[in-house]
C-alpha cells in the first residue's frame, strides 16, 4: 500500500516534471485542496484517488512507489558508512527522485557523488555534479558550502585542462573565504586549488606566494591536508626549476604521511615523486623506478582505473628515458585500449610521448603532432604545459637532424 509522505513526494515530482499545475492535474474529478493535502502528506491516498491520478498522468498506480532504496535522506545516511558502485547508483536514483528536496541535503548528495567520480578519474561526470552543487550552494547561502563547491569545481576544471574557468572558480573561492573569515581547513583547500591552477597558467610568482602561505597555514600537521600542501608546493618549485627544494618537500611528505591516513594519497605521492625524479636535472631513473615499484605494491589495494593508468604512464616515461623504446610503445598500447581516466595534463603527456617515439622512428608526423599539442595548450590558456611542449619540440627537431639514437627503431 502506498504510504505518506513518500506518495506525496512522488506525486509532486511527477506533476512538476510535466510542468502541470495542481489545478491541471486535479481536473474535474478531484479538488485542488485535496490534491494539495495529498502532496503535502497530510492525507493518506485512497485506491480510487491513486487510480484517478495515475490515469491523468498516463501512468500505472505502481509508478507512484518511491524508487528502490528509499528517500534521499535515508540513502545519504547509508552512504556515509558504505561505498561502491551500488551505493552511488542508489544515491543517484534517490537524488533524481527528490527534485524538490531540501537544497542542503541535495548538496551533500552531490558532494558525495562528485567525490566518487573524482576517485574513479571521471572528471567529466564530476564536473556535471559540481556545477549543480555550486548552484545549490548559492541557494543555501552558507559561505562555507559556497567556497567548498567552488574549490572542488576549480580542481576538477584544472584536471580537465579548462584553466580559464578553473582560475575564475578558484579566485572566487579565495575571495569568499577571506571575506567570510573561514577556518584553516577551508582556506587551505582553497589555496591548494588556487596554487595548482596558477601554476598551470604560468602565473608562477603568484603561485609561489600562495604556496608559501599554504605551507605556513598547515605547518606542524602531518594529515592529508598537510601532505597535499607539500605536494602542491613541490610542484611549484619544480616548475621554477628548484628541484632540490621540490624533492625535499616531497620527501617530507613520503616520510611523515602514513598510508593509514589515506592510502590513495599515499600512493599518488609516490607516483608524483617518481615523476619528479624523471623531470629533475639530471634525471634519476633508479629513484623513479623505486617509487614506481612502491606504488605498484599498493595498487592492488586501491586499484582504481585512474591510478592504474597513472602508474602505467609513469612506467612508459621511465622506459623512454632509459631508451627502452619498445617497452614504452607496449605500455602506451595498453593505455590506448582503455577509456582515459587521467587528468588533461597527463593525457597530453601520453600524446607527447607517442609523438616523441614517432620522431625517433623517423616519422615527420611526430613533429607536426607536437606542434599541434603546443598550439592547443596555448589556446586552452595552459601556458606552462605549452612551454614544456615547445621545448620538447625543439629537442625533437634536434634529434631529427642528428638521426635517431641506437635502439630507437
CORZILIN-V425124 format. One record per pair of residues at least 4 apart in sequence whose C-alpha atoms are under 6 Angstrom apart, sorted by the first residue. I is the first residue (numbers start at 1). J is the second residue. D is the distance in Angstrom with one decimal. If there is no record, write none. Layout:
BEGIN
i=I j=J d=D
i=I j=J d=D
END
This chain:
BEGIN
i=3 j=7 d=5.8
i=4 j=41 d=5.2
i=5 j=41 d=4.6
i=7 j=11 d=6.0
i=8 j=38 d=5.5
i=8 j=39 d=3.8
i=8 j=40 d=5.8
i=8 j=41 d=5.3
i=10 j=64 d=6.0
i=12 j=39 d=5.8
i=13 j=17 d=5.8
i=15 j=20 d=5.6
i=16 j=20 d=5.7
i=20 j=24 d=6.0
i=22 j=26 d=6.0
i=23 j=32 d=5.7
i=26 j=30 d=5.0
i=26 j=32 d=5.8
i=32 j=36 d=6.0
i=37 j=42 d=5.0
i=37 j=43 d=5.6
i=38 j=43 d=5.1
i=54 j=58 d=5.9
i=54 j=59 d=4.8
i=54 j=60 d=5.6
i=54 j=61 d=5.6
i=72 j=76 d=5.9
i=72 j=94 d=4.9
i=72 j=95 d=6.0
i=75 j=91 d=5.9
i=83 j=87 d=5.6
i=103 j=107 d=6.0
i=103 j=136 d=6.0
i=107 j=133 d=5.6
i=110 j=114 d=6.0
i=110 j=129 d=5.7
i=114 j=126 d=4.7
i=114 j=129 d=5.7
i=117 j=122 d=5.1
i=117 j=126 d=5.4
i=118 j=122 d=5.8
i=118 j=123 d=5.9
i=120 j=304 d=5.8
i=120 j=306 d=5.9
i=121 j=306 d=5.0
i=121 j=341 d=4.5
i=121 j=342 d=5.8
i=122 j=341 d=5.9
i=130 j=153 d=5.8
i=134 j=149 d=5.1
i=137 j=145 d=5.6
i=137 j=146 d=4.8
i=147 j=173 d=4.9
i=150 j=169 d=5.4
i=150 j=173 d=5.6
i=151 j=170 d=5.8
i=151 j=173 d=6.0
i=151 j=190 d=5.6
i=154 j=166 d=4.2
i=154 j=169 d=5.2
i=154 j=170 d=5.3
i=155 j=193 d=5.5
i=157 j=162 d=5.1
i=157 j=166 d=5.2
i=158 j=162 d=5.6
i=158 j=163 d=5.6
i=158 j=166 d=5.6
i=159 j=343 d=4.5
i=159 j=344 d=5.5
i=160 j=343 d=5.9
i=160 j=344 d=4.9
i=161 j=344 d=5.1
i=167 j=171 d=5.8
i=170 j=194 d=5.2
i=174 j=190 d=6.0
i=177 j=181 d=5.9
i=177 j=182 d=5.4
i=184 j=188 d=5.9
i=188 j=214 d=6.0
i=191 j=195 d=5.8
i=195 j=207 d=4.7
i=198 j=203 d=5.0
i=198 j=207 d=5.4
i=199 j=203 d=5.6
i=199 j=204 d=5.3
i=199 j=207 d=5.7
i=200 j=382 d=5.7
i=200 j=384 d=5.3
i=201 j=382 d=5.2
i=201 j=383 d=5.2
i=201 j=384 d=5.9
i=202 j=383 d=5.5
i=202 j=384 d=4.9
i=204 j=208 d=5.9
i=207 j=211 d=5.9
i=211 j=233 d=5.3
i=215 j=219 d=5.9
i=218 j=226 d=5.7
i=221 j=226 d=5.9
i=222 j=226 d=5.6
i=222 j=257 d=5.9
i=227 j=253 d=5.4
i=230 j=249 d=5.5
i=231 j=250 d=5.9
i=234 j=246 d=4.0
i=234 j=249 d=5.6
i=237 j=242 d=5.1
i=237 j=246 d=5.3
i=238 j=242 d=5.4
i=238 j=243 d=5.2
i=238 j=246 d=5.5
i=243 j=247 d=6.0
i=243 j=280 d=5.8
i=247 j=251 d=6.0
i=252 j=256 d=6.0
i=253 j=257 d=5.4
i=259 j=263 d=4.6
i=259 j=266 d=5.4
i=267 j=295 d=5.5
i=270 j=291 d=5.3
i=274 j=288 d=4.1
i=274 j=291 d=5.1
i=277 j=283 d=5.7
i=277 j=284 d=5.1
i=277 j=288 d=5.4
i=278 j=283 d=4.9
i=299 j=303 d=4.7
i=306 j=341 d=4.6
i=306 j=342 d=5.6
i=316 j=328 d=4.6
i=316 j=331 d=5.7
i=319 j=324 d=4.9
i=319 j=328 d=5.3
i=320 j=324 d=5.7
i=320 j=325 d=5.4
i=320 j=328 d=5.7
i=325 j=408 d=6.0
i=355 j=366 d=4.3
i=358 j=363 d=5.1
i=358 j=366 d=4.9
i=359 j=363 d=5.2
i=359 j=366 d=5.0
i=360 j=404 d=5.2
i=360 j=408 d=5.7
i=361 j=409 d=5.2
i=374 j=386 d=4.7
i=374 j=389 d=5.4
i=377 j=382 d=5.1
i=377 j=386 d=5.1
i=378 j=382 d=5.6
i=378 j=383 d=5.6
i=378 j=386 d=5.6
i=399 j=403 d=5.7
END
